[in-house]
């Protein structure tokens, strides 16, 4: 991986983390919070792994590929969950998650 590719992946992870945090907060404001419970759960998981992946990449962790692979898996799961909901914040989050997953997969291979 080149430093440019790593930097691009870091940017996608940060964008995804931000989108997940926004979606998490917005879901908590929805009228039927129970309907959003899985989305909220995935948002938290995804934001956390994205932050961890950024940390791993910035310190050139020997586990970077494995962490990025796990990040991609969680991003796909979160993106798929968010795609089930029509709210703008969910759709924006799904888009960010799937972009991040693609970039993390490239980092892992």
N, C-alpha and C positions, 0 to 999 in steps of 0.2 A: 504494500500500500504506500502510495505517495503521501506526503504531508498534506497536499491539496485535497486528496480523497478523504483523509482523516478529518480535516477541517470541515469539509462538506458534510460528513456524517455527524460531526459534533453539532453543526448548525441545524440539521434535520432533527436530531435528538432534542435539542433545546426548543425548537419550534413545536415538536410533538408534546414535550413536557408542558409547555405553556398552554397548548390547545387542550390537553387533558385536564390541567388544573382549572382552566376556564369552564370546560364542560362539567367537571365535578361540581364546581360552585353553582353553575347555572342549573344543573339537575336538582340540586338541593332546594332551589327556588321554585321548581315546578309544582303545580297543584297536586299531582299524583306522584309523590316521591317514591312510594312503594313500586310503582311501575318502572321507575328509573333505577331501582336498586342494583341491578346487574351492571348497568352502565356506570354508575358511581363506583362500584367495586373495581371494574376494569380500568376506569380512569385513574384510580389510585395506583393500581399495580403498574400501569403503563408509565405514569409520570415518574414513579420511583425507579423503575428499571432504566428509563431514559437518562435520569440524573446519574445513576450509577455507571451507565455506559459512557457518559461524558467524562466522568472521573477516571474510568479505566483508560479511555483513549488519551486523555491529557497527561496521564502518567506513564503511558506506554506499557500498560500492564501485560504480563505474559499470558494472561487469560482473556485478553481483549477480544479475540475471535469468538470464544465461547460465550462471553458476555453479550457480544453483538448478536450472536445467533439466538440467544434467549430473548434479547430485546426485540428482535424481529418477530419471534413467535408471539410474544405478549402484545406487540403492536398490532399484529394481524387479528388476534382475538379481540382486542379493544376496538379496532376499526370495524370488525364484523358486528360487534354489539352496537356500536354507535350508529351503524348504517340501518339498524332496525327502527330507529327513531327519526321522525321528520323535523325535529327542532334544528334550527340553524347551527346552534353550538355543537350538536351531535354530528351533523353533517361535516362541519369544519374540522372537528376532531377526527372523524373517520378518514378524511382526506389527509390530514397531517400524519396519522398513524400509518397509513398505507405507504406514504412517501418515505417515512422513517424506516419502515420494515424493509422496503426495497434497498435503501442505502445500507442498512445494517447487514442484510444478507450479503451484499457485495463485500463488506468489511470482513465477514466471517469466512469467505471463500477465497 
